[in-house]
Amino acid sequence: MKLATLKQIAVLSALDDAALAGLAGALEERGCADGETIFAEGDPGDAMFFISAGTVRIEKQTGTDASSRKTLAVLEAGNYFGEMSLFDQKPRSASAVAAGPTHLLRLSQAAFDALQKEGSRAGMNVLFAMIRTSGERIRRLNAQVIVYDEIGKAIGESQNLEQLLDVVLHQLCRATLADWGLVTLRAQFSDRLEVRGLVELELTVAQREDIASGVGIVAQALTTPNEQLVRNLAEDETFKASERLGFETPALVLAPIQVGGQSLGLIVLGGQQPGQFDANDLNLARGVARQTAQAILNARHREEEQARARHGRQYVRF
């Protein structure tokens, strides 16, 4: 195993060559195909894994149906997972699934224990690095819990659609550290897009009209049902040739709002720095879009009923 491979893993990058060489002898390489389960929720915990290439989804069972799963985190190359099993020896609390071809480095419980008993620099540095990075993961999880809690309350308490969308955007921008956010919804009786929510962003009349007419990245993103992460707009193969309206920034998160296959609109988060967002930000935006989709649809129906009632009263007065 090449030491350069190990240095690409964040928690190992500070180790010197001697420490890395000692750790390399304890690691086992494993390749995974797209969709392959690395370990399942409830499995015995006997190893942790470093991701040298590819992506891994951490999933939690949410119902009795095996397909009912929620993605808790999306981990990319340079990250690690499954480390808690080295400390508590309890069954896996979630499943790990390869999202695309993935290459892993496996550190078994026995190998980890041996490194600690030897008092090796590699073992101690891995331990301390995991302690440091666990704080970041806990903070991210706390932020996600707050987002879902606040949006859940808004779904139950908001008096109108604008109030709900304001909470959704503010919570997402705060959790992902986005510089701005917007929500567009399809008009009730046409394909035009209405800008229905803005955070830290001002649009001109011309920009709103272009969005409504289907010009630019927002409209293009709605041609696919999938959420999309744009790390650098200037280099992104999907959107780099799209017409610019003047508000776009290098980093974007695009999360469609859908109910039963019906496209309602799009949540967009923007960042001034390339690479500002990661797969976990995309996963959170996707989860929020799904959580709020039915509430948005219901609010649109109430708007229709209120509009009909107003027209009815105006007709009677006439």
C-alpha positions in Angstrom: 0.0 0.0 0.0 1.4 3.4 -1.0 1.9 5.9 1.8 0.7 8.6 -0.6 -2.7 6.9 -0.5 -2.9 7.1 3.3 -1.8 10.8 3.3 -4.9 11.6 1.2 -7.1 10.6 4.2 -7.6 13.7 6.4 -7.1 12.0 9.8 -3.9 10.4 8.7 -2.4 13.3 6.7 -0.3 14.7 9.6 1.4 11.4 10.3 5.1 11.0 9.3 6.2 8.2 7.0 7.3 6.0 9.8 3.9 6.1 11.5 2.1 5.7 8.2 4.2 2.6 7.4 3.3 1.1 10.8 -0.4 1.7 10.1 -0.3 0.5 6.6 0.7 -3.0 7.8 -2.5 -3.1 9.9 -4.9 -2.1 7.1 -6.8 -4.4 4.7 -7.9 -3.1 1.3 -11.5 -3.7 0.1 -13.2 -2.7 -3.1 -17.0 -2.2 -3.2 -19.4 -2.0 -6.1 -22.2 0.7 -6.4 -25.0 -0.1 -3.9 -22.9 -2.8 -2.1 -23.6 -3.0 1.7 -20.4 -2.6 3.6 -22.1 -3.5 6.9 -25.8 -3.5 7.9 -27.5 -2.0 10.9 -27.4 -4.6 13.7 -24.3 -6.3 12.4 -21.5 -7.0 15.0 -19.0 -4.1 15.0 -15.5 -5.4 14.5 -13.7 -2.8 12.3 -13.6 0.8 11.1 -13.0 2.0 7.5 -11.1 4.7 5.8 -12.4 5.9 2.3 -9.5 6.1 -0.1 -11.8 6.6 -3.2 -15.5 6.8 -3.8 -18.5 7.7 -1.6 -20.3 6.0 1.3 -23.9 6.6 2.6 -24.7 6.0 6.2 -28.3 4.9 6.4 -30.8 4.3 9.2 -33.8 2.0 9.0 -37.0 4.1 9.5 -39.7 1.4 9.1 -40.4 -2.3 8.9 -39.9 -2.3 5.1 -36.3 -2.9 4.2 -36.4 -0.1 1.7 -37.5 2.5 4.3 -34.2 4.1 5.0 -33.0 7.6 5.8 -29.5 8.9 4.8 -27.8 10.2 7.9 -24.6 11.2 6.3 -22.7 11.1 3.0 -19.0 10.5 3.4 -16.5 11.1 0.6 -12.9 10.1 -0.1 -10.6 11.1 2.8 -13.2 10.4 5.5 -13.8 7.4 7.8 -16.7 5.6 9.4 -17.5 2.7 11.7 -15.1 3.9 14.4 -17.5 3.6 17.3 -17.3 -0.2 17.1 -13.7 0.0 18.2 -14.7 1.6 21.5 -18.0 0.1 22.5 -18.1 -3.3 20.7 -21.8 -2.9 20.2 -23.8 -3.8 17.1 -23.8 -1.3 14.2 -26.3 1.5 14.8 -26.7 2.2 11.1 -25.8 0.7 7.7 -23.0 1.8 5.4 -23.6 1.5 1.6 -21.3 2.3 -1.3 -22.6 5.1 -3.5 -20.7 4.3 -6.6 -17.5 2.3 -7.0 -15.6 2.7 -3.7 -12.2 1.7 -2.3 -11.8 1.2 1.4 -9.1 0.5 4.0 -10.3 -1.7 6.8 -8.8 -1.5 10.3 -10.0 -4.4 12.4 -10.7 -4.4 16.1 -7.7 -6.7 16.7 -5.3 -4.6 14.6 -6.5 -1.4 16.4 -6.0 -3.0 19.8 -2.6 -4.2 18.9 -1.6 -0.7 17.8 -2.7 0.8 21.1 -0.9 -1.9 23.1 2.3 -1.3 21.3 1.9 2.4 22.0 2.7 3.2 18.4 2.5 6.7 17.1 0.2 5.6 14.4 -2.3 4.1 16.8 -2.2 7.1 19.1 -2.5 9.6 16.2 -5.5 7.8 14.7 -7.2 7.8 18.1 -6.6 11.5 18.7 -7.6 12.4 15.2 -10.9 10.5 15.6 -11.6 12.4 18.8 -11.0 15.7 17.1 -13.2 15.1 14.1 -16.0 13.5 16.1 -16.7 17.0 17.5 -17.4 18.3 14.0 -19.7 15.4 13.3 -21.7 16.0 16.5 -22.0 19.7 15.6 -23.3 18.9 12.2 -25.8 16.4 13.6 -27.0 18.9 16.1 -27.5 21.5 13.4 -29.6 19.0 11.4 -31.8 18.1 14.4 -32.5 21.8 14.9 -33.4 22.2 11.2 -35.9 19.4 11.1 -37.4 20.4 14.5 -37.9 24.0 13.5 -39.3 23.1 10.1 -41.6 20.5 11.7 -43.0 23.2 14.0 -43.4 25.6 11.1 -45.3 23.0 9.1 -47.8 22.8 12.0 -47.9 26.5 13.0 -47.3 28.6 9.8 -50.4 30.6 8.8 -49.4 30.9 5.1 -46.9 29.6 2.5 -44.5 32.6 2.7 -44.1 32.1 6.5 -43.3 28.4 6.0 -40.8 29.0 3.1 -39.1 31.7 5.2 -38.4 29.2 8.0 -37.3 26.6 5.6 -34.8 28.9 3.8 -33.4 30.5 7.0 -32.9 27.1 8.7 -31.2 25.6 5.6 -28.9 28.7 5.1 -27.9 28.6 8.8 -27.2 24.9 8.9 -25.2 24.8 5.6 -23.6 28.2 6.0 -25.1 29.2 2.7 -24.6 32.9 1.6 -28.1 33.1 0.1 -31.2 31.0 -0.6 -34.3 31.0 -2.8 -37.4 29.0 -3.4 -39.2 28.9 -6.7 -42.6 27.2 -7.2 -44.4 26.4 -10.4 -47.4 28.6 -11.0 -50.8 26.9 -10.4 -52.1 26.9 -14.0 -48.9 27.3 -16.1 -45.3 26.3 -16.3 -44.0 29.6 -15.2 -41.8 29.7 -12.1 -42.7 32.1 -9.2 -40.0 33.2 -6.8 -41.7 32.6 -3.4 -38.8 32.9 -0.9 -35.5 34.8 -0.7 -32.8 34.9 2.0 -29.9 37.4 1.7 -30.7 37.8 -2.0 -32.3 40.5 -4.1 -33.6 39.9 -7.6 -34.5 42.5 -10.1 -37.8 42.5 -12.0 -35.9 41.3 -15.1 -34.2 38.4 -13.2 -37.6 37.3 -11.8 -39.1 37.4 -15.3 -36.2 35.4 -16.7 -36.7 32.8 -14.0 -40.4 32.7 -14.6 -39.9 32.3 -18.4 -37.6 29.3 -17.9 -34.2 31.0 -18.5 -31.1 30.0 -16.6 -29.9 27.4 -14.1 -33.0 27.3 -11.9 -35.2 26.3 -14.8 -32.6 23.8 -16.2 -32.3 22.1 -12.7 -36.1 21.4 -12.8 -35.7 19.3 -15.9 -34.3 16.5 -13.8 -35.9 15.0 -10.7 -32.6 14.6 -8.9 -30.9 17.0 -6.5 -27.6 18.4 -7.6 -24.4 19.7 -6.0 -22.4 22.2 -7.9 -19.0 22.6 -6.4 -17.7 25.2 -9.0 -20.2 26.6 -11.5 -17.5 27.6 -14.0 -16.3 24.0 -14.2 -19.6 22.1 -13.8 -20.4 20.0 -16.9 -24.2 20.3 -16.4 -24.5 24.0 -15.9 -21.3 25.8 -17.0 -22.9 26.6 -20.4 -26.3 27.7 -18.9 -27.3 31.4 -19.3 -26.4 33.5 -16.3 -28.9 35.9 -14.8 -26.4 37.7 -12.5 -27.2 36.3 -9.1 -25.4 32.9 -9.4 -22.4 32.1 -7.3 -19.7 29.4 -7.7 -21.2 26.9 -5.2 -24.8 25.8 -5.5 -27.2 23.2 -4.0 -30.3 22.5 -6.0 -33.0 20.4 -4.4 -36.3 19.7 -6.2 -39.6 19.8 -4.3 -41.7 16.9 -5.4 -44.8 15.1 -4.3 -45.8 11.8 -5.9 -43.8 12.5 -9.0 -45.3 16.0 -9.3 -42.7 18.7 -9.5 -43.7 21.7 -7.3 -40.5 23.8 -7.5 -36.9 24.0 -6.4 -34.8 25.0 -3.3 -31.5 26.7 -4.2 -28.7 27.5 -1.8 -25.7 29.6 -2.9 -22.1 30.0 -1.7 -19.5 32.5 -2.7 -16.6 30.1 -2.5 -16.0 27.1 -4.8 -16.4 23.8 -2.9 -18.3 25.6 -0.1 -21.0 22.8 0.0 -20.5 19.1 0.4 -22.6 16.0 0.0 -24.0 16.3 3.5 -25.4 19.8 2.7 -27.0 18.3 -0.4 -28.5 15.5 1.7 -29.9 17.9 4.2 -31.5 20.1 1.5 -33.0 17.0 -0.1 -34.4 15.8 3.2 -36.0 19.2 3.9 -37.4 19.4 0.4 -39.1 16.0 1.0 -40.2 16.9 4.5 -41.9 20.1 3.3 -43.2 19.1 -0.1 -46.7 17.9 1.0 -47.1 20.9 3.3 -46.2 23.2 0.4 -48.8 21.5 -1.8 -51.4 21.8 0.9 -50.6 25.5 1.3 -51.0 26.0 -2.4 -54.4 24.3 -2.3 -55.5 26.7 0.5 -54.3 29.6 -1.6 -56.5 28.4 -4.5 -59.5 28.1 -2.2 -59.0 31.6 -0.8 -58.6 33.0 -4.2 -61.8 31.4 -5.4 -63.6 32.7 -2.4 -62.4 36.2 -3.0 -63.4 36.0 -6.7 -66.8 34.7 -5.6 -67.4 37.6 -3.2 -66.3 40.1 -5.9 -68.7 38.5 -8.4 -71.6 38.8 -5.9 -70.9 42.4 -5.2 -70.7 43.1 -9.0 
